[in-house]
Amino acid sequence: MSGIKIRGTGKGVPAGVITNADLEGLVDTTDAWITSRTGIQLRRRCDGQSLTDIAVQAGRQALTRSGVTPEDIGVCIVATLTPDTLVPSAACCLQRELGLPEDTLCFDLNAACTGFLYALHTMECLLAKSPRKCGLVVGAERLTRVTDWTDRSTCILFGDGAGAAVAEWREDFPSICAVLGCRGDQELLRLAGPGAPEPCYIQMEGRKVFKFAVEVVPLCIDQVLAKAGKTVEDVDFFVFHQANARIIDLVVKKYHIPEEKYYKNLARFGNTSAASIPLVLSELEEQGKVGPGSRVLMVGFGGGLTWGGAYVEFA
Ligand code: UT7
């Protein structure tokens, strides 16, 4: 037995707010349509803030809450598809801003909305070999930079934000039991890179992605529970990627997950891709809903296509 537990979490919330009413002024949509079809009412936007700024805010809070100092960190991974610059990576910027030791392994990881779970699994593997057994995992996005504000099918969904978790690896901790997957697909969800002939905006076949999500989330739950040797009742809290309230509602109904065991904050943040899961974790810790000993099952899905689930305990 060996693995990681979460010691503490944090969030970085941008100052700007985009309301449904603001979007009514931009595209042919209504507050009623957005609320009923997605559950989203507000999204945050970095106004005068960089991705690094909000990632630092989240990382610093996670360090403080976990009682871990920058000198204890051996690995820093930022899951993002919207770094301020490709080089230096967001993780390298965090090294500087948080004062992490110069021999800290720092890099960005892109698995779209599943990024935080890919990063958590990667963190568990790397900490096993690291001389320092604590790691910082951040999910951070500035999706408002890559949103087409003329496309009503996508611009109502996305927002900016950051969440972070400090993980500690120990010989006597259980593994996080991650299940991760990928199916290369160019059609359903796409974001071209700089220099591509097409514009650098998120393009999505929403209805098809919705169908993919409602199929893959139960698969992840089943596979993670089987791998961890747990049942739904053994889990204290379910944390789902915040893409659409209707996806979460369908899943909790299928598994008879009671209201006090899951959480939705997409009304206030929209879909923040890699940041969405750690943002939820951070708010749960803030509200005392998770803490030492809590057993959490997380599920993410998104572009790539990618998907994943992980069972994790809080130290
Ligand atoms: O994080 C990555 C993973 N992403 C997701 O999980 C997203 C999954 N997909 C979704 O959340 C939903 O598919 C959307 C919210 C994107 C769209 O909701 P929907 O209920 O699937 O709508 P739809 O695309 O089937 O469109 C239904 C109707 C269409 O009109 P017609 O053809 O029926 O006349 C759309 O043109 O709604 C129309 N529509 C809108 N109307 C008002 C689409 N977007 C809007 C809008 N306001 N913003």
Boltz pocket constraint, residues with backbone or C-beta under 6 A from the ligand:
constraints:
  - pocket:
      binder: B
      contacts: [[A, 28], [A, 29], [A, 30], [A, 33], [A, 34], [A, 37], [A, 38], [A, 113], [A, 152], [A, 153], [A, 156], [A, 205], [A, 206], [A, 207], [A, 208], [A, 209], [A, 210], [A, 213], [A, 242], [A, 243], [A, 244], [A, 271], [A, 273], [A, 301], [A, 302], [A, 303]]
      max_distance: 6.0
